[in-house]
Amino acid sequence: MRHPILKLAAVGVLGFALWKVAAIAFLPLVGFLLKGVLIVALVMLAMWFFQKKRQDEKDKEKPAER
């Protein structure tokens, strides 16, 4: 009766230890990915802003059609 419970406990402890080691090992990778995503998002925001500004200038140059 003890044997299955001890196996389950050992698997749980091993899983917890691997979870902690993986978290420490992958934390720099996650930080690097988040920085990359932030840079890409800022570039896309700047492109959207300047395209919108350029489109507004084109709309002002056109005479209003009635």
mmCIF file of the N, C-alpha and C atoms, coordinates in Angstrom:
data_MODEL
# 
_entry.id   MODEL 
# 
loop_
_atom_site.group_PDB 
_atom_site.id 
_atom_site.type_symbol 
_atom_site.label_atom_id 
_atom_site.label_alt_id 
_atom_site.label_comp_id 
_atom_site.label_asym_id 
_atom_site.label_entity_id 
_atom_site.label_seq_id 
_atom_site.pdbx_PDB_ins_code 
_atom_site.Cartn_x 
_atom_site.Cartn_y 
_atom_site.Cartn_z 
_atom_site.occupancy 
_atom_site.B_iso_or_equiv 
_atom_site.pdbx_formal_charge 
_atom_site.auth_seq_id 
_atom_site.auth_comp_id 
_atom_site.auth_asym_id 
_atom_site.auth_atom_id 
_atom_site.pdbx_PDB_model_num 
ATOM 1   N N  . MET A 1 1  ? 0.831   -1.200 0.000   1.00 0.00 ? 1  MET A N  1 
ATOM 2   C CA . MET A 1 1  ? 0.000   0.000  0.000   1.00 0.00 ? 1  MET A CA 1 
ATOM 3   C C  . MET A 1 1  ? 0.867   1.251  0.000   1.00 0.00 ? 1  MET A C  1 
ATOM 4   N N  . ARG A 1 2  ? 2.004   1.207  0.672   1.00 0.00 ? 2  ARG A N  1 
ATOM 5   C CA . ARG A 1 2  ? 2.862   2.372  0.728   1.00 0.00 ? 2  ARG A CA 1 
ATOM 6   C C  . ARG A 1 2  ? 3.534   2.651  -0.613  1.00 0.00 ? 2  ARG A C  1 
ATOM 7   N N  . HIS A 1 3  ? 3.838   1.622  -1.341  1.00 0.00 ? 3  HIS A N  1 
ATOM 8   C CA . HIS A 1 3  ? 4.634   1.766  -2.558  1.00 0.00 ? 3  HIS A CA 1 
ATOM 9   C C  . HIS A 1 3  ? 3.991   2.719  -3.583  1.00 0.00 ? 3  HIS A C  1 
ATOM 10  N N  . PRO A 1 4  ? 2.721   2.602  -3.941  1.00 0.00 ? 4  PRO A N  1 
ATOM 11  C CA . PRO A 1 4  ? 2.124   3.548  -4.901  1.00 0.00 ? 4  PRO A CA 1 
ATOM 12  C C  . PRO A 1 4  ? 2.081   4.982  -4.370  1.00 0.00 ? 4  PRO A C  1 
ATOM 13  N N  . ILE A 1 5  ? 1.857   5.120  -3.079  1.00 0.00 ? 5  ILE A N  1 
ATOM 14  C CA . ILE A 1 5  ? 1.798   6.467  -2.500  1.00 0.00 ? 5  ILE A CA 1 
ATOM 15  C C  . ILE A 1 5  ? 3.178   7.108  -2.513  1.00 0.00 ? 5  ILE A C  1 
ATOM 16  N N  . LEU A 1 6  ? 4.218   6.330  -2.211  1.00 0.00 ? 6  LEU A N  1 
ATOM 17  C CA . LEU A 1 6  ? 5.566   6.859  -2.240  1.00 0.00 ? 6  LEU A CA 1 
ATOM 18  C C  . LEU A 1 6  ? 5.984   7.233  -3.661  1.00 0.00 ? 6  LEU A C  1 
ATOM 19  N N  . LYS A 1 7  ? 5.582   6.450  -4.642  1.00 0.00 ? 7  LYS A N  1 
ATOM 20  C CA . LYS A 1 7  ? 5.879   6.781  -6.039  1.00 0.00 ? 7  LYS A CA 1 
ATOM 21  C C  . LYS A 1 7  ? 5.195   8.097  -6.425  1.00 0.00 ? 7  LYS A C  1 
ATOM 22  N N  . LEU A 1 8  ? 3.956   8.236  -6.037  1.00 0.00 ? 8  LEU A N  1 
ATOM 23  C CA . LEU A 1 8  ? 3.217   9.453  -6.340  1.00 0.00 ? 8  LEU A CA 1 
ATOM 24  C C  . LEU A 1 8  ? 3.864   10.663 -5.670  1.00 0.00 ? 8  LEU A C  1 
ATOM 25  N N  . ALA A 1 9  ? 4.285   10.513 -4.434  1.00 0.00 ? 9  ALA A N  1 
ATOM 26  C CA . ALA A 1 9  ? 4.944   11.609 -3.726  1.00 0.00 ? 9  ALA A CA 1 
ATOM 27  C C  . ALA A 1 9  ? 6.277   11.954 -4.385  1.00 0.00 ? 9  ALA A C  1 
ATOM 28  N N  . ALA A 1 10 ? 7.026   10.938 -4.799  1.00 0.00 ? 10 ALA A N  1 
ATOM 29  C CA . ALA A 1 10 ? 8.317   11.192 -5.449  1.00 0.00 ? 10 ALA A CA 1 
ATOM 30  C C  . ALA A 1 10 ? 8.129   11.906 -6.777  1.00 0.00 ? 10 ALA A C  1 
ATOM 31  N N  . VAL A 1 11 ? 7.138   11.503 -7.530  1.00 0.00 ? 11 VAL A N  1 
ATOM 32  C CA . VAL A 1 11 ? 6.851   12.174 -8.806  1.00 0.00 ? 11 VAL A CA 1 
ATOM 33  C C  . VAL A 1 11 ? 6.430   13.616 -8.558  1.00 0.00 ? 11 VAL A C  1 
ATOM 34  N N  . GLY A 1 12 ? 5.651   13.854 -7.528  1.00 0.00 ? 12 GLY A N  1 
ATOM 35  C CA . GLY A 1 12 ? 5.235   15.215 -7.194  1.00 0.00 ? 12 GLY A CA 1 
ATOM 36  C C  . GLY A 1 12 ? 6.404   16.091 -6.806  1.00 0.00 ? 12 GLY A C  1 
ATOM 37  N N  . VAL A 1 13 ? 7.290   15.573 -5.966  1.00 0.00 ? 13 VAL A N  1 
ATOM 38  C CA . VAL A 1 13 ? 8.467   16.342 -5.541  1.00 0.00 ? 13 VAL A CA 1 
ATOM 39  C C  . VAL A 1 13 ? 9.379   16.611 -6.736  1.00 0.00 ? 13 VAL A C  1 
ATOM 40  N N  . LEU A 1 14 ? 9.592   15.604 -7.564  1.00 0.00 ? 14 LEU A N  1 
ATOM 41  C CA . LEU A 1 14 ? 10.428  15.769 -8.748  1.00 0.00 ? 14 LEU A CA 1 
ATOM 42  C C  . LEU A 1 14 ? 9.821   16.794 -9.709  1.00 0.00 ? 14 LEU A C  1 
ATOM 43  N N  . GLY A 1 15 ? 8.518   16.714 -9.898  1.00 0.00 ? 15 GLY A N  1 
ATOM 44  C CA . GLY A 1 15 ? 7.839   17.680 -10.761 1.00 0.00 ? 15 GLY A CA 1 
ATOM 45  C C  . GLY A 1 15 ? 7.956   19.093 -10.234 1.00 0.00 ? 15 GLY A C  1 
ATOM 46  N N  . PHE A 1 16 ? 7.811   19.260 -8.936  1.00 0.00 ? 16 PHE A N  1 
ATOM 47  C CA . PHE A 1 16 ? 7.939   20.583 -8.324  1.00 0.00 ? 16 PHE A CA 1 
ATOM 48  C C  . PHE A 1 16 ? 9.353   21.119 -8.500  1.00 0.00 ? 16 PHE A C  1 
ATOM 49  N N  . ALA A 1 17 ? 10.356  20.266 -8.288  1.00 0.00 ? 17 ALA A N  1 
ATOM 50  C CA . ALA A 1 17 ? 11.753  20.678 -8.441  1.00 0.00 ? 17 ALA A CA 1 
ATOM 51  C C  . ALA A 1 17 ? 12.040  21.059 -9.892  1.00 0.00 ? 17 ALA A C  1 
ATOM 52  N N  . LEU A 1 18 ? 11.565  20.272 -10.834 1.00 0.00 ? 18 LEU A N  1 
ATOM 53  C CA . LEU A 1 18 ? 11.771  20.594 -12.253 1.00 0.00 ? 18 LEU A CA 1 
ATOM 54  C C  . LEU A 1 18 ? 11.068  21.898 -12.631 1.00 0.00 ? 18 LEU A C  1 
ATOM 55  N N  . TRP A 1 19 ? 9.900   22.122 -12.066 1.00 0.00 ? 19 TRP A N  1 
ATOM 56  C CA . TRP A 1 19 ? 9.156   23.364 -12.320 1.00 0.00 ? 19 TRP A CA 1 
ATOM 57  C C  . TRP A 1 19 ? 9.977   24.569 -11.870 1.00 0.00 ? 19 TRP A C  1 
ATOM 58  N N  . LYS A 1 20 ? 10.574  24.481 -10.685 1.00 0.00 ? 20 LYS A N  1 
ATOM 59  C CA . LYS A 1 20 ? 11.374  25.593 -10.162 1.00 0.00 ? 20 LYS A CA 1 
ATOM 60  C C  . LYS A 1 20 ? 12.637  25.805 -11.003 1.00 0.00 ? 20 LYS A C  1 
ATOM 61  N N  . VAL A 1 21 ? 13.313  24.731 -11.373 1.00 0.00 ? 21 VAL A N  1 
ATOM 62  C CA . VAL A 1 21 ? 14.531  24.854 -12.184 1.00 0.00 ? 21 VAL A CA 1 
ATOM 63  C C  . VAL A 1 21 ? 14.194  25.416 -13.562 1.00 0.00 ? 21 VAL A C  1 
ATOM 64  N N  . ALA A 1 22 ? 13.115  24.946 -14.157 1.00 0.00 ? 22 ALA A N  1 
ATOM 65  C CA . ALA A 1 22 ? 12.717  25.445 -15.476 1.00 0.00 ? 22 ALA A CA 1 
ATOM 66  C C  . ALA A 1 22 ? 12.347  26.920 -15.414 1.00 0.00 ? 22 ALA A C  1 
ATOM 67  N N  . ALA A 1 23 ? 11.687  27.316 -14.341 1.00 0.00 ? 23 ALA A N  1 
ATOM 68  C CA . ALA A 1 23 ? 11.308  28.726 -14.209 1.00 0.00 ? 23 ALA A CA 1 
ATOM 69  C C  . ALA A 1 23 ? 12.549  29.605 -14.136 1.00 0.00 ? 23 ALA A C  1 
ATOM 70  N N  . ILE A 1 24 ? 13.550  29.172 -13.394 1.00 0.00 ? 24 ILE A N  1 
ATOM 71  C CA . ILE A 1 24 ? 14.780  29.958 -13.282 1.00 0.00 ? 24 ILE A CA 1 
ATOM 72  C C  . ILE A 1 24 ? 15.536  29.957 -14.611 1.00 0.00 ? 24 ILE A C  1 
ATOM 73  N N  . ALA A 1 25 ? 15.537  28.828 -15.299 1.00 0.00 ? 25 ALA A N  1 
ATOM 74  C CA . ALA A 1 25 ? 16.279  28.711 -16.554 1.00 0.00 ? 25 ALA A CA 1 
ATOM 75  C C  . ALA A 1 25 ? 15.610  29.502 -17.677 1.00 0.00 ? 25 ALA A C  1 
ATOM 76  N N  . PHE A 1 26 ? 14.280  29.519 -17.715 1.00 0.00 ? 26 PHE A N  1 
ATOM 77  C CA . PHE A 1 26 ? 13.577  30.163 -18.818 1.00 0.00 ? 26 PHE A CA 1 
ATOM 78  C C  . PHE A 1 26 ? 13.213  31.615 -18.549 1.00 0.00 ? 26 PHE A C  1 
ATOM 79  N N  . LEU A 1 27 ? 13.455  32.097 -17.351 1.00 0.00 ? 27 LEU A N  1 
ATOM 80  C CA . LEU A 1 27 ? 13.122  33.484 -17.035 1.00 0.00 ? 27 LEU A CA 1 
ATOM 81  C C  . LEU A 1 27 ? 13.876  34.476 -17.923 1.00 0.00 ? 27 LEU A C  1 
ATOM 82  N N  . PRO A 1 28 ? 15.177  34.319 -18.155 1.00 0.00 ? 28 PRO A N  1 
ATOM 83  C CA . PRO A 1 28 ? 15.849  35.247 -19.077 1.00 0.00 ? 28 PRO A CA 1 
ATOM 84  C C  . PRO A 1 28 ? 15.290  35.174 -20.500 1.00 0.00 ? 28 PRO A C  1 
ATOM 85  N N  . LEU A 1 29 ? 14.918  33.983 -20.946 1.00 0.00 ? 29 LEU A N  1 
ATOM 86  C CA . LEU A 1 29 ? 14.343  33.828 -22.275 1.00 0.00 ? 29 LEU A CA 1 
ATOM 87  C C  . LEU A 1 29 ? 13.017  34.571 -22.386 1.00 0.00 ? 29 LEU A C  1 
ATOM 88  N N  . VAL A 1 30 ? 12.196  34.452 -21.364 1.00 0.00 ? 30 VAL A N  1 
ATOM 89  C CA . VAL A 1 30 ? 10.906  35.147 -21.362 1.00 0.00 ? 30 VAL A CA 1 
ATOM 90  C C  . VAL A 1 30 ? 11.122  36.657 -21.351 1.00 0.00 ? 30 VAL A C  1 
ATOM 91  N N  . GLY A 1 31 ? 12.095  37.127 -20.557 1.00 0.00 ? 31 GLY A N  1 
ATOM 92  C CA . GLY A 1 31 ? 12.396  38.557 -20.527 1.00 0.00 ? 31 GLY A CA 1 
ATOM 93  C C  . GLY A 1 31 ? 12.860  39.055 -21.881 1.00 0.00 ? 31 GLY A C  1 
ATOM 94  N N  . PHE A 1 32 ? 13.700  38.285 -22.557 1.00 0.00 ? 32 PHE A N  1 
ATOM 95  C CA . PHE A 1 32 ? 14.176  38.651 -23.888 1.00 0.00 ? 32 PHE A CA 1 
ATOM 96  C C  . PHE A 1 32 ? 13.022  38.718 -24.876 1.00 0.00 ? 32 PHE A C  1 
ATOM 97  N N  . LEU A 1 33 ? 12.124  37.740 -24.815 1.00 0.00 ? 33 LEU A N  1 
ATOM 98  C CA . LEU A 1 33 ? 10.974  37.737 -25.723 1.00 0.00 ? 33 LEU A CA 1 
ATOM 99  C C  . LEU A 1 33 ? 10.056  38.925 -25.455 1.00 0.00 ? 33 LEU A C  1 
ATOM 100 N N  . LEU A 1 34 ? 9.852   39.255 -24.187 1.00 0.00 ? 34 LEU A N  1 
ATOM 101 C CA . LEU A 1 34 ? 8.990   40.396 -23.866 1.00 0.00 ? 34 LEU A CA 1 
ATOM 102 C C  . LEU A 1 34 ? 9.601   41.704 -24.364 1.00 0.00 ? 34 LEU A C  1 
ATOM 103 N N  . LYS A 1 35 ? 10.918  41.836 -24.256 1.00 0.00 ? 35 LYS A N  1 
ATOM 104 C CA . LYS A 1 35 ? 11.570  43.041 -24.780 1.00 0.00 ? 35 LYS A CA 1 
ATOM 105 C C  . LYS A 1 35 ? 11.403  43.128 -26.291 1.00 0.00 ? 35 LYS A C  1 
ATOM 106 N N  . GLY A 1 36 ? 11.546  42.005 -26.967 1.00 0.00 ? 36 GLY A N  1 
ATOM 107 C CA . GLY A 1 36 ? 11.369  41.992 -28.412 1.00 0.00 ? 36 GLY A CA 1 
ATOM 108 C C  . GLY A 1 36 ? 9.956   42.365 -28.811 1.00 0.00 ? 36 GLY A C  1 
ATOM 109 N N  . VAL A 1 37 ? 8.986   41.813 -28.102 1.00 0.00 ? 37 VAL A N  1 
ATOM 110 C CA . VAL A 1 37 ? 7.580   42.123 -28.391 1.00 0.00 ? 37 VAL A CA 1 
ATOM 111 C C  . VAL A 1 37 ? 7.303   43.604 -28.135 1.00 0.00 ? 37 VAL A C  1 
ATOM 112 N N  . LEU A 1 38 ? 7.877   44.151 -27.079 1.00 0.00 ? 38 LEU A N  1 
ATOM 113 C CA . LEU A 1 38 ? 7.681   45.566 -26.778 1.00 0.00 ? 38 LEU A CA 1 
ATOM 114 C C  . LEU A 1 38 ? 8.273   46.452 -27.876 1.00 0.00 ? 38 LEU A C  1 
ATOM 115 N N  . ILE A 1 39 ? 9.454   46.109 -28.355 1.00 0.00 ? 39 ILE A N  1 
ATOM 116 C CA . ILE A 1 39 ? 10.078  46.897 -29.418 1.00 0.00 ? 39 ILE A CA 1 
ATOM 117 C C  . ILE A 1 39 ? 9.247   46.837 -30.696 1.00 0.00 ? 39 ILE A C  1 
ATOM 118 N N  . VAL A 1 40 ? 8.790   45.643 -31.063 1.00 0.00 ? 40 VAL A N  1 
ATOM 119 C CA . VAL A 1 40 ? 7.963   45.495 -32.269 1.00 0.00 ? 40 VAL A CA 1 
ATOM 120 C C  . VAL A 1 40 ? 6.661   46.283 -32.122 1.00 0.00 ? 40 VAL A C  1 
ATOM 121 N N  . ALA A 1 41 ? 6.054   46.239 -30.943 1.00 0.00 ? 41 ALA A N  1 
ATOM 122 C CA . ALA A 1 41 ? 4.807   46.975 -30.715 1.00 0.00 ? 41 ALA A CA 1 
ATOM 123 C C  . ALA A 1 41 ? 5.032   48.480 -30.829 1.00 0.00 ? 41 ALA A C  1 
ATOM 124 N N  . LEU A 1 42 ? 6.142   48.977 -30.306 1.00 0.00 ? 42 LEU A N  1 
ATOM 125 C CA . LEU A 1 42 ? 6.420   50.413 -30.405 1.00 0.00 ? 42 LEU A CA 1 
ATOM 126 C C  . LEU A 1 42 ? 6.664   50.839 -31.853 1.00 0.00 ? 42 LEU A C  1 
ATOM 127 N N  . VAL A 1 43 ? 7.360   50.010 -32.627 1.00 0.00 ? 43 VAL A N  1 
ATOM 128 C CA . VAL A 1 43 ? 7.590   50.322 -34.038 1.00 0.00 ? 43 VAL A CA 1 
ATOM 129 C C  . VAL A 1 43 ? 6.262   50.337 -34.793 1.00 0.00 ? 43 VAL A C  1 
ATOM 130 N N  . MET A 1 44 ? 5.410   49.357 -34.531 1.00 0.00 ? 44 MET A N  1 
ATOM 131 C CA . MET A 1 44 ? 4.107   49.324 -35.212 1.00 0.00 ? 44 MET A CA 1 
ATOM 132 C C  . MET A 1 44 ? 3.246   50.526 -34.820 1.00 0.00 ? 44 MET A C  1 
ATOM 133 N N  . LEU A 1 45 ? 3.298   50.932 -33.552 1.00 0.00 ? 45 LEU A N  1 
ATOM 134 C CA . LEU A 1 45 ? 2.552   52.109 -33.106 1.00 0.00 ? 45 LEU A CA 1 
ATOM 135 C C  . LEU A 1 45 ? 3.044   53.364 -33.812 1.00 0.00 ? 45 LEU A C  1 
ATOM 136 N N  . ALA A 1 46 ? 4.362   53.498 -33.951 1.00 0.00 ? 46 ALA A N  1 
ATOM 137 C CA . ALA A 1 46 ? 4.917   54.668 -34.637 1.00 0.00 ? 46 ALA A CA 1 
ATOM 138 C C  . ALA A 1 46 ? 4.504   54.674 -36.111 1.00 0.00 ? 46 ALA A C  1 
ATOM 139 N N  . MET A 1 47 ? 4.559   53.515 -36.759 1.00 0.00 ? 47 MET A N  1 
ATOM 140 C CA . MET A 1 47 ? 4.157   53.442 -38.174 1.00 0.00 ? 47 MET A CA 1 
ATOM 141 C C  . MET A 1 47 ? 2.689   53.811 -38.331 1.00 0.00 ? 47 MET A C  1 
ATOM 142 N N  . TRP A 1 48 ? 1.837   53.303 -37.458 1.00 0.00 ? 48 TRP A N  1 
ATOM 143 C CA . TRP A 1 48 ? 0.411   53.614 -37.529 1.00 0.00 ? 48 TRP A CA 1 
ATOM 144 C C  . TRP A 1 48 ? 0.175   55.113 -37.335 1.00 0.00 ? 48 TRP A C  1 
ATOM 145 N N  . PHE A 1 49 ? 0.885   55.694 -36.359 1.00 0.00 ? 49 PHE A N  1 
ATOM 146 C CA . PHE A 1 49 ? 0.704   57.112 -36.066 1.00 0.00 ? 49 PHE A CA 1 
ATOM 147 C C  . PHE A 1 49 ? 1.107   57.972 -37.258 1.00 0.00 ? 49 PHE A C  1 
ATOM 148 N N  . PHE A 1 50 ? 2.273   57.675 -37.868 1.00 0.00 ? 50 PHE A N  1 
ATOM 149 C CA . PHE A 1 50 ? 2.731   58.491 -38.978 1.00 0.00 ? 50 PHE A CA 1 
ATOM 150 C C  . PHE A 1 50 ? 1.890   58.278 -40.232 1.00 0.00 ? 50 PHE A C  1 
ATOM 151 N N  . GLN A 1 51 ? 1.382   57.068 -40.455 1.00 0.00 ? 51 GLN A N  1 
ATOM 152 C CA . GLN A 1 51 ? 0.487   56.848 -41.592 1.00 0.00 ? 51 GLN A CA 1 
ATOM 153 C C  . GLN A 1 51 ? -0.808  57.617 -41.409 1.00 0.00 ? 51 GLN A C  1 
ATOM 154 N N  . LYS A 1 52 ? -1.323  57.624 -40.195 1.00 0.00 ? 52 LYS A N  1 
ATOM 155 C CA . LYS A 1 52 ? -2.562  58.356 -39.921 1.00 0.00 ? 52 LYS A CA 1 
ATOM 156 C C  . LYS A 1 52 ? -2.337  59.852 -40.134 1.00 0.00 ? 52 LYS A C  1 
ATOM 157 N N  . LYS A 1 53 ? -1.193  60.340 -39.675 1.00 0.00 ? 53 LYS A N  1 
ATOM 158 C CA . LYS A 1 53 ? -0.885  61.758 -39.841 1.00 0.00 ? 53 LYS A CA 1 
ATOM 159 C C  . LYS A 1 53 ? -0.758  62.115 -41.321 1.00 0.00 ? 53 LYS A C  1 
ATOM 160 N N  . ARG A 1 54 ? -0.095  61.267 -42.098 1.00 0.00 ? 54 ARG A N  1 
ATOM 161 C CA . ARG A 1 54 ? 0.059   61.498 -43.530 1.00 0.00 ? 54 ARG A CA 1 
ATOM 162 C C  . ARG A 1 54 ? -1.302  61.463 -44.224 1.00 0.00 ? 54 ARG A C  1 
ATOM 163 N N  . GLN A 1 55 ? -2.179  60.545 -43.834 1.00 0.00 ? 55 GLN A N  1 
ATOM 164 C CA . GLN A 1 55 ? -3.511  60.441 -44.430 1.00 0.00 ? 55 GLN A CA 1 
ATOM 165 C C  . GLN A 1 55 ? -4.333  61.689 -44.109 1.00 0.00 ? 55 GLN A C  1 
ATOM 166 N N  . ASP A 1 56 ? -4.205  62.208 -42.883 1.00 0.00 ? 56 ASP A N  1 
ATOM 167 C CA . ASP A 1 56 ? -4.929  63.427 -42.517 1.00 0.00 ? 56 ASP A CA 1 
ATOM 168 C C  . ASP A 1 56 ? -4.460  64.613 -43.349 1.00 0.00 ? 56 ASP A C  1 
ATOM 169 N N  . GLU A 1 57 ? -3.156  64.683 -43.624 1.00 0.00 ? 57 GLU A N  1 
ATOM 170 C CA . GLU A 1 57 ? -2.642  65.776 -44.450 1.00 0.00 ? 57 GLU A CA 1 
ATOM 171 C C  . GLU A 1 57 ? -3.163  65.673 -45.878 1.00 0.00 ? 57 GLU A C  1 
ATOM 172 N N  . LYS A 1 58 ? -3.260  64.464 -46.420 1.00 0.00 ? 58 LYS A N  1 
ATOM 173 C CA . LYS A 1 58 ? -3.796  64.277 -47.774 1.00 0.00 ? 58 LYS A CA 1 
ATOM 174 C C  . LYS A 1 58 ? -5.261  64.680 -47.840 1.00 0.00 ? 58 LYS A C  1 
ATOM 175 N N  . ASP A 1 59 ? -6.017  64.346 -46.779 1.00 0.00 ? 59 ASP A N  1 
ATOM 176 C CA . ASP A 1 59 ? -7.431  64.698 -46.755 1.00 0.00 ? 59 ASP A CA 1 
ATOM 177 C C  . ASP A 1 59 ? -7.635  66.208 -46.703 1.00 0.00 ? 59 ASP A C  1 
ATOM 178 N N  . LYS A 1 60 ? -6.731  66.922 -46.043 1.00 0.00 ? 60 LYS A N  1 
ATOM 179 C CA . LYS A 1 60 ? -6.856  68.369 -45.975 1.00 0.00 ? 60 LYS A CA 1 
ATOM 180 C C  . LYS A 1 60 ? -6.533  69.025 -47.305 1.00 0.00 ? 60 LYS A C  1 
ATOM 181 N N  . GLU A 1 61 ? -5.638  68.440 -48.092 1.00 0.00 ? 61 GLU A N  1 
ATOM 182 C CA . GLU A 1 61 ? -5.265  69.013 -49.384 1.00 0.00 ? 61 GLU A CA 1 
ATOM 183 C C  . GLU A 1 61 ? -6.379  68.870 -50.409 1.00 0.00 ? 61 GLU A C  1 
ATOM 184 N N  . LYS A 1 62 ? -7.180  67.810 -50.328 1.00 0.00 ? 62 LYS A N  1 
ATOM 185 C CA . LYS A 1 62 ? -8.272  67.601 -51.285 1.00 0.00 ? 62 LYS A CA 1 
ATOM 186 C C  . LYS A 1 62 ? -9.381  68.614 -51.041 1.00 0.00 ? 62 LYS A C  1 
ATOM 187 N N  . PRO A 1 63 ? -9.948  69.153 -52.099 1.00 0.00 ? 63 PRO A N  1 
ATOM 188 C CA . PRO A 1 63 ? -11.125 70.006 -51.901 1.00 0.00 ? 63 PRO A CA 1 
ATOM 189 C C  . PRO A 1 63 ? -12.338 69.119 -51.533 1.00 0.00 ? 63 PRO A C  1 
ATOM 190 N N  . ALA A 1 64 ? -13.169 69.664 -50.730 1.00 0.00 ? 64 ALA A N  1 
ATOM 191 C CA . ALA A 1 64 ? -14.344 68.902 -50.289 1.00 0.00 ? 64 ALA A CA 1 
ATOM 192 C C  . ALA A 1 64 ? -15.307 68.749 -51.466 1.00 0.00 ? 64 ALA A C  1 
ATOM 193 N N  . GLU A 1 65 ? -15.760 67.534 -51.692 1.00 0.00 ? 65 GLU A N  1 
ATOM 194 C CA . GLU A 1 65 ? -16.706 67.254 -52.784 1.00 0.00 ? 65 GLU A CA 1 
ATOM 195 C C  . GLU A 1 65 ? -18.126 67.279 -52.229 1.00 0.00 ? 65 GLU A C  1 
ATOM 196 N N  . ARG A 1 66 ? -19.018 67.931 -52.974 1.00 0.00 ? 66 ARG A N  1 
ATOM 197 C CA . ARG A 1 66 ? -20.397 68.001 -52.488 1.00 0.00 ? 66 ARG A CA 1 
ATOM 198 C C  . ARG A 1 66 ? -21.328 67.335 -53.450 1.00 0.00 ? 66 ARG A C  1 
# 
